[in-house]
Amino acid sequence: MATFNNVYQSIDELIRHSDKLMYEEKHKKAAGNLSDYAGF
């Protein structure tokens, strides 16, 4: 049972981490597009 919980926790952390990375990438792209549009 302990191993199952550990695996579940690892997967949960992995998902959170990848979501965070994807969010940051989208945010960077959006910021980059905005600055191009604004002419900075």
C-alpha positions in Angstrom: 0.0 0.0 0.0 2.8 2.4 0.8 4.4 1.8 -2.6 1.1 2.6 -4.3 0.8 5.9 -2.4 4.4 6.7 -3.3 3.8 6.1 -6.9 0.6 8.0 -6.8 2.3 11.0 -5.2 5.2 10.9 -7.7 2.7 10.9 -10.6 0.8 13.8 -9.0 4.0 15.8 -8.6 5.0 15.0 -12.2 1.6 16.2 -13.5 1.7 19.4 -11.4 5.3 20.1 -12.6 4.5 19.5 -16.3 1.3 21.6 -16.0 3.4 24.4 -14.5 6.0 24.1 -17.3 3.3 24.2 -20.0 1.7 27.2 -18.3 5.0 29.1 -18.2 5.7 28.3 -21.8 2.3 29.6 -22.9 2.8 32.6 -20.7 6.2 33.3 -22.3 4.8 32.9 -25.8 1.9 35.2 -25.1 4.2 37.8 -23.6 6.5 37.5 -26.6 3.6 37.9 -29.0 2.4 40.9 -27.1 5.8 42.6 -27.1 6.1 42.0 -30.9 2.7 43.5 -31.4 3.4 46.5 -29.3 6.8 47.0 -31.1 9.1 46.7 -28.1 
